[in-house]
Amino acid sequence: MKKLALLALACVLAACGQKADLTPAKGASLPPAPYGTEVQPSSADLLAVDPQAAPDRSVELRTRSEERQDDPFDLPPE
């Protein structure tokens, strides 16, 4: 029983994480500014995903039932 409680406690402690802003490691700095820009992007700017990298998804593919067209490659097995 103690082993189970100890395992549960270890899982709970492993699941909690730090909720702080990311910063560079000691002695390191952020990557250099992109070529042609004068402003150094912050860590939040570097972590932001642009819309082209993660486009919105449409869950509703069809709005109404439609009859399927004949598929010439839908052949029975031989």
C-alpha positions, 0 to 999 in steps of 0.5 A: 500500500505504501508503494502505491501511495509513493508511486501516486505521489511521484506521478502527481509531483511529475505532472506539475510543472513550472508556469513561468515565462521562458528565459534563455539559460544562464550565459546564453542569449536569444538568437540574433535578430533576423536579417534586415530587422533592427528589433530583437524578437522576444521569447514570446514572439519567437514562440508564437505560431503564425497562422500559416503554420497552424491553420484553422480546421473546418470540422464540418466538411459537408453541410448536407447529404449528397449522392456519391458519384460513380467511382470507376476505381471502386472494383470488387476484389478478384 
